[in-house]
């Protein structure tokens, strides 16, 4: 519940302020999604999501730029296949070892029409949105545990927060 409240609050703020700074709301949510999808620790997830999203932006731009070097109608398909292979291989080595994050950066670059700088900034802001949502959720949880009434479980003779069966509120 604490994480849901924190994420909802910060997502609402993000949606309101992102346009004032010229950022793409949807790309921010893509970065936030990458942070939560990494799922391995606070600062590690922050670093992994950031590095892989930016690597994906670079790969997306590489596909777009290489496809302009040929007049062959299938050029983009060929370069997309080659760079996608590189993206998957990058996902097997550190620090880019989260392939979905690379793909998020690449598809966001395509979706923006190649506006790589705005996409990169928006993705990174979104990764921070995810990080701060998780951090605020932990703070909300600590507050809940500090102020929530404790219940005494008669059968187990222990204090348990939130258990409703066989308990009484203790002041």
C-alpha positions as CSV (number, residue, x, y, z in Angstrom):
1,X,0.0,0.0,0.0
2,X,2.8,2.4,0.9
3,X,4.6,1.9,-2.4
4,X,1.3,2.3,-4.3
5,X,0.6,5.6,-2.6
6,X,4.1,6.9,-3.2
7,X,4.2,5.9,-6.8
8,X,0.7,7.4,-7.4
9,X,1.6,10.6,-5.8
10,X,4.9,11.1,-7.6
11,X,3.5,9.9,-10.9
12,X,0.8,12.6,-10.7
13,X,3.5,15.2,-10.0
14,X,5.6,13.9,-12.9
15,X,2.6,14.1,-15.3
16,X,2.0,17.7,-14.3
17,X,5.6,19.0,-14.4
18,X,7.3,17.1,-17.2
19,X,5.8,19.2,-20.0
20,X,7.0,22.4,-18.3
21,X,10.6,21.1,-18.7
22,X,10.0,19.9,-22.3
23,X,10.1,16.2,-21.3
24,X,8.0,13.4,-22.7
25,X,5.6,12.1,-20.0
26,X,5.4,8.6,-21.7
27,X,9.1,8.3,-21.9
28,X,9.4,9.1,-18.2
29,X,7.0,6.3,-17.5
30,X,9.1,4.0,-19.7
31,X,12.2,4.9,-17.6
32,X,10.2,4.4,-14.4
33,X,9.0,1.0,-15.7
34,X,12.6,0.0,-16.4
35,X,13.7,0.9,-12.9
36,X,10.9,-1.3,-11.3
37,X,11.4,-4.1,-13.8
38,X,15.2,-4.4,-13.0
39,X,14.0,-5.3,-9.4
40,X,17.4,-5.7,-7.8
41,X,18.1,-3.1,-5.2
42,X,17.9,0.6,-4.9
43,X,21.1,2.1,-6.4
44,X,21.9,-1.0,-8.5
45,X,18.5,-0.7,-10.2
46,X,19.0,3.0,-10.6
47,X,22.4,2.4,-12.4
48,X,21.2,-0.6,-14.4
49,X,18.1,1.2,-15.7
50,X,19.9,4.4,-16.5
51,X,22.8,2.7,-18.3
52,X,20.6,0.3,-20.3
53,X,18.0,3.0,-21.3
54,X,20.8,5.3,-22.6
55,X,22.5,2.4,-24.4
56,X,19.1,1.7,-26.1
57,X,18.8,5.3,-27.1
58,X,22.3,5.0,-28.7
59,X,21.3,1.8,-30.5
60,X,18.0,3.3,-31.7
61,X,19.9,6.3,-33.1
62,X,22.4,4.0,-34.8
63,X,19.6,2.2,-36.6
64,X,18.0,5.5,-37.7
65,X,21.3,7.0,-38.9
66,X,22.6,3.8,-40.6
67,X,19.3,3.5,-42.5
68,X,19.8,7.0,-44.0
69,X,23.1,5.8,-45.6
70,X,21.4,3.6,-48.2
71,X,18.7,4.1,-50.7
72,X,17.8,0.4,-50.6
73,X,14.2,0.1,-49.4
74,X,15.1,-2.7,-47.0
75,X,18.0,-0.9,-45.5
76,X,16.3,-0.1,-42.2
77,X,15.2,-3.7,-41.8
78,X,18.8,-4.9,-42.4
79,X,20.3,-2.4,-40.0
80,X,17.6,-3.0,-37.5
81,X,18.4,-6.7,-37.5
82,X,22.2,-6.1,-37.2
83,X,21.8,-3.5,-34.3
84,X,19.2,-5.7,-32.6
85,X,21.7,-8.5,-32.5
86,X,24.2,-6.2,-30.9
87,X,21.6,-5.1,-28.4
88,X,20.9,-8.6,-27.3
89,X,24.7,-9.3,-27.1
90,X,25.1,-6.2,-25.0
91,X,22.5,-7.6,-22.6
92,X,24.9,-10.4,-21.7
93,X,27.7,-8.3,-20.4
94,X,28.0,-5.8,-17.5
95,X,27.1,-3.0,-17.2
96,X,24.4,-3.3,-19.9
97,X,23.2,-6.7,-18.7
98,X,19.5,-5.9,-18.8
99,X,18.3,-6.4,-22.3
100,X,14.7,-5.1,-21.8
101,X,16.1,-1.7,-20.6
102,X,18.1,-1.5,-23.9
103,X,15.0,-2.2,-25.9
104,X,13.0,0.4,-23.9
105,X,15.6,3.0,-24.9
106,X,15.6,2.0,-28.5
107,X,11.8,1.9,-29.0
108,X,11.5,5.2,-27.2
109,X,13.9,6.7,-29.6
110,X,11.9,5.4,-32.5
111,X,8.6,6.6,-31.0
112,X,10.0,10.1,-30.6
113,X,11.1,10.2,-34.2
114,X,14.8,10.3,-33.2
115,X,14.7,13.1,-30.8
116,X,17.4,11.4,-28.8
117,X,18.3,14.2,-26.3
118,X,14.7,14.7,-25.1
119,X,14.1,11.0,-24.9
120,X,17.4,10.4,-23.0
121,X,16.5,13.1,-20.5
122,X,12.9,11.9,-20.1
123,X,14.0,8.3,-19.6
124,X,16.6,9.3,-17.0
125,X,14.0,11.5,-15.2
126,X,11.7,8.5,-15.3
127,X,14.3,6.2,-13.8
128,X,14.6,8.8,-11.0
129,X,10.8,8.8,-10.7
130,X,11.0,5.1,-10.0
131,X,13.8,5.4,-7.6
132,X,12.1,8.2,-5.6
133,X,8.8,6.3,-5.7
134,X,10.5,3.3,-4.1
135,X,12.3,5.4,-1.5
136,X,9.1,7.4,-0.6
137,X,7.2,4.1,-0.4
138,X,9.8,2.8,2.2
139,X,9.4,6.0,4.2
140,X,5.6,5.7,4.1
141,X,5.9,2.1,5.3
142,X,8.2,3.1,8.2
143,X,5.7,5.8,9.2
144,X,2.9,3.2,9.1
145,X,4.8,0.8,11.3
146,X,5.7,3.5,13.7
147,X,2.1,4.8,14.2
148,X,-0.1,1.8,13.3
149,X,-1.8,0.1,16.3
150,X,-0.1,-3.1,17.4
151,X,-2.3,-6.1,18.1
152,X,-1.6,-8.9,20.5
153,X,-2.1,-12.4,19.2
154,X,-3.5,-14.4,22.1
155,X,-2.7,-17.8,20.6
156,X,0.9,-17.0,19.7
157,X,1.4,-14.5,22.6
158,X,3.1,-12.0,20.2
159,X,2.5,-8.6,18.9
160,X,1.4,-8.6,15.2
161,X,0.6,-5.6,13.1
162,X,-2.6,-5.8,11.1
163,X,-3.6,-9.4,12.0
164,X,-7.3,-9.5,12.6
165,X,-8.0,-13.1,13.8
166,X,-7.6,-13.8,17.5
167,X,-6.2,-10.3,18.3
168,X,-7.0,-7.3,20.5
169,X,-5.6,-3.8,20.1
170,X,-3.0,-2.9,22.7
171,X,-2.3,0.7,23.6
